């Protein structure tokens, strides 16, 4: 079950149910997903059966095979994770593995892809799915509070909209649920396995920066280019230029998150036009054969 499907499934289980938590019996009166960027997946408002008092349950949900705790990090978000010196921190992370980026092909004639950059993801180091990743580095700072529950985040992320109403701290979860959706049959299955997210962070604070390649991929059948989102920013990206009517791609390491996919694709297309190569439906990958600079790493 995909992550989005799992979350929807669990939310339906929670709907309008009764459960016991810390020896108190509750009735769900609201079960929603806060809007915008937030760390809370389930915002549950419940009424205690005994005295009708209300309690919020703000839950971050992850399947047992998770690894990422912060996805596709963008420039507006990263200062809240690392502080004002975030750019220098990213450069320090990148430098020890720069040689690995250098040998990555940026033009692949076999898969018919052109690399535009590597996006930035943060993984929990001891998470079940955090396996070997060639382009990764251990994060030296303890950023667990920032990435697990959004400590110090932007106001919009902290005070998210819930069913159209802004609720203070609704985007900051107090609990984490790590459970296979197939093991959740009743609402009690959810609340029996809630963990205090701050206590969880004390044991699972080590994180890893992962650099995930994004390509501009040529689709032969449709004769179009495809990529995974034009707004994604890259800590390491490819600058394209034309040298003696040949295409050259150079990795940029000292300007993290200053360019997004759309910028780089525009730069690439401008270079192709300068070389007299169309980038529309008339394009063929063979048009680049013999027209790539020697210092540009290719696979063929």
C-alpha positions in Angstrom: 0.0 0.0 0.0 1.4 3.4 -1.0 2.0 6.0 1.7 -0.9 8.2 0.7 -3.2 5.2 0.5 -2.0 3.9 3.9 -2.7 7.3 5.5 -6.2 7.5 4.0 -6.9 4.0 5.2 -5.8 4.7 8.8 -7.8 8.0 8.8 -11.0 6.1 7.9 -10.3 3.6 10.7 -10.1 6.5 13.2 -13.3 8.2 12.0 -16.1 8.5 14.5 -14.6 5.8 16.8 -14.2 5.3 20.5 -10.8 4.3 22.0 -9.0 3.9 25.3 -5.7 5.8 25.9 -3.8 6.0 29.2 -6.8 4.3 30.9 -9.2 6.9 29.8 -12.1 6.3 27.3 -12.5 8.8 24.5 -15.0 9.5 21.6 -13.6 11.0 18.4 -15.3 14.3 17.5 -12.9 15.5 14.8 -10.5 13.6 12.6 -8.7 15.7 10.0 -5.5 16.3 8.0 -4.0 19.7 8.5 -3.3 21.6 5.3 -0.1 23.0 3.8 3.4 21.7 4.9 3.2 20.2 8.3 4.4 17.3 10.3 1.0 16.2 11.7 -0.7 13.6 9.5 -3.7 13.0 11.8 -5.3 15.8 13.8 -7.8 14.1 16.2 -9.9 15.9 18.7 -11.5 13.6 21.2 -13.9 13.9 24.1 -13.3 12.1 27.3 -16.4 10.0 28.1 -16.0 10.5 31.9 -16.2 14.3 32.1 -16.6 15.6 28.5 -13.2 17.4 28.5 -11.5 17.5 25.1 -8.0 16.5 24.1 -6.0 16.9 21.0 -4.1 14.0 19.5 -1.6 15.2 16.8 0.0 12.2 15.2 2.8 11.7 12.7 2.3 8.5 10.8 4.9 6.3 9.1 4.9 2.9 7.7 7.5 0.5 9.1 9.6 0.6 5.9 10.1 4.4 6.1 13.4 6.1 5.8 12.7 9.8 4.8 11.7 12.2 7.5 12.1 15.4 5.3 11.4 15.2 1.6 12.5 17.4 -1.3 13.8 20.1 0.9 13.3 23.6 -0.5 15.1 26.9 0.1 12.2 28.3 2.2 12.3 25.3 4.6 16.0 24.6 5.1 16.8 27.7 7.3 14.3 26.3 9.8 16.3 23.0 9.9 19.9 24.2 10.0 19.6 28.0 10.8 21.0 30.9 8.9 24.3 29.1 8.1 22.5 26.3 6.2 24.3 26.9 2.9 27.7 26.4 4.4 26.5 23.3 6.3 25.3 21.8 3.0 28.6 22.6 1.3 30.4 20.8 4.2 28.1 17.7 3.7 28.8 17.7 -0.1 32.5 18.1 -0.1 33.6 14.6 1.2 31.5 12.9 -1.5 32.1 15.3 -4.4 34.2 12.7 -6.1 31.2 10.5 -6.3 29.1 13.1 -8.0 32.0 13.6 -10.5 31.8 10.1 -11.9 28.0 10.1 -12.2 27.0 10.3 -15.9 25.0 13.4 -16.7 24.0 12.2 -20.2 22.8 8.6 -20.5 22.4 7.4 -24.1 21.1 4.0 -23.0 18.3 5.3 -20.7 18.0 8.5 -22.8 18.2 10.8 -19.8 19.9 14.1 -19.1 20.7 14.8 -15.5 19.6 18.2 -14.1 20.6 17.9 -10.4 20.3 16.0 -7.2 17.5 16.9 -4.7 18.0 17.0 -0.9 16.3 14.5 1.3 16.8 13.7 5.1 16.7 10.1 6.3 16.5 8.7 9.8 19.8 6.8 10.0 18.4 3.8 11.8 15.1 3.7 10.0 14.2 0.3 8.5 14.5 1.4 4.8 17.7 3.4 5.2 20.0 1.2 3.2 23.1 1.9 1.2 23.1 5.1 -0.7 26.2 6.1 -2.6 25.4 9.8 -2.5 24.8 10.4 1.1 26.5 11.7 4.2 25.9 11.6 8.0 24.5 14.8 9.3 26.6 16.1 12.2 24.0 18.3 13.8 21.2 17.0 15.9 18.2 18.1 13.9 15.7 15.5 15.1 13.3 18.0 16.6 13.2 20.1 13.5 12.6 17.2 11.1 10.4 14.9 13.3 8.0 17.5 14.7 9.0 20.8 13.2 10.6 22.6 16.1 11.1 26.2 15.3 9.3 26.0 12.0 7.5 28.7 10.1 4.2 30.0 11.5 2.2 28.6 8.6 3.6 25.1 9.2 3.1 25.3 13.0 -0.4 26.8 13.0 -1.9 24.9 10.1 -5.4 25.0 8.8 -7.7 22.2 10.0 -10.9 22.0 8.0 -10.3 25.6 7.0 -9.7 26.9 10.5 -6.3 27.9 11.8 -5.5 26.0 14.9 -2.4 26.9 17.0 0.3 24.2 17.0 -1.9 21.9 14.9 1.0 21.2 12.6 3.3 20.0 15.4 2.7 16.4 16.3 3.0 15.1 19.9 2.9 11.4 18.9 4.4 9.2 16.3 2.7 6.0 14.9 4.9 3.5 13.1 2.8 0.6 12.0 1.9 -1.4 9.0 -1.6 -0.4 7.8 -2.5 -4.0 7.3 -2.0 -4.5 11.1 -4.5 -1.7 11.8 -8.1 -3.1 11.9 -9.6 -1.0 14.6 -9.1 2.5 16.1 -7.7 0.8 19.2 -4.9 -0.6 17.1 -3.8 3.0 16.4 -3.9 4.3 20.0 -2.3 1.2 21.5 0.9 2.0 19.5 1.2 5.7 19.8 4.6 6.9 21.1 5.6 10.2 22.5 7.5 11.8 19.6 10.0 13.7 21.8 10.9 10.5 23.6 11.2 8.7 20.3 13.6 11.4 19.1 16.0 10.9 22.0 16.7 7.3 20.7 16.5 8.0 17.0 18.2 11.4 16.5 20.9 10.5 14.0 20.1 11.6 10.5 21.6 11.2 7.0 21.5 13.6 4.0 20.6 11.8 0.8 21.2 13.3 -2.6 18.6 11.9 -5.1 19.2 12.3 -8.8 16.6 14.0 -11.0 16.7 13.6 -14.7 15.0 15.1 -17.8 13.9 11.9 -19.5 13.1 11.6 -23.2 10.0 9.5 -23.9 10.2 8.0 -27.3 6.6 7.0 -27.6 5.1 10.4 -26.8 8.1 12.3 -28.1 8.2 14.5 -25.0 10.5 15.2 -22.1 9.5 14.2 -18.6 10.8 15.2 -15.2 9.7 14.8 -11.6 8.5 18.4 -10.9 9.8 21.7 -12.1 9.9 23.5 -8.7 12.3 21.1 -7.0 15.6 22.7 -5.8 19.0 21.1 -5.8 22.0 21.3 -3.5 24.1 20.0 -6.4 22.9 20.9 -9.9 24.2 20.8 -13.5 25.1 24.0 -15.4 24.9 23.4 -19.2 26.8 25.4 -21.8 28.0 25.1 -25.3 31.7 24.9 -26.1 32.7 24.8 -29.8 29.2 23.6 -30.7 29.4 20.8 -28.2 27.3 20.4 -25.1 29.0 20.5 -21.7 27.5 19.8 -18.3 29.3 20.9 -15.1 28.2 20.1 -11.6 27.8 23.2 -9.4 28.7 22.5 -5.7 29.0 26.0 -4.2 25.4 27.3 -4.8 23.1 24.9 -3.0 19.4 25.2 -3.6 19.9 28.3 -5.7 18.4 26.7 -8.8 15.3 24.6 -9.4 14.5 22.0 -12.1 12.7 24.5 -14.3 15.7 26.9 -14.3 18.1 24.1 -15.3 15.8 22.6 -18.0 15.4 26.1 -19.5 19.2 26.4 -19.5 19.6 23.0 -21.2 17.0 23.8 -23.9 18.7 27.1 -24.6 22.0 25.2 -25.2 20.3 22.8 -27.5 18.9 25.6 -29.5 22.3 27.2 -29.8 23.6 24.0 -31.2 20.8 23.8 -33.7 19.2 20.8 -32.0 15.4 20.9 -31.4 14.1 20.1 -28.0 10.5 19.5 -29.1 8.9 16.5 -30.7 11.6 16.5 -33.4 14.4 15.7 -30.9 16.2 12.4 -31.1 18.9 11.4 -28.6 21.2 10.4 -31.4 21.4 14.1 -32.3 23.8 14.4 -29.3 26.1 11.6 -30.4 29.6 13.1 -30.9 28.4 16.5 -29.8 29.2 16.3 -26.1 32.4 17.7 -24.6 35.1 15.3 -23.5 34.9 16.5 -19.9 31.2 15.7 -19.6 30.6 12.2 -18.2 28.3 10.1 -20.4 27.0 6.6 -20.5 26.6 4.9 -23.9 
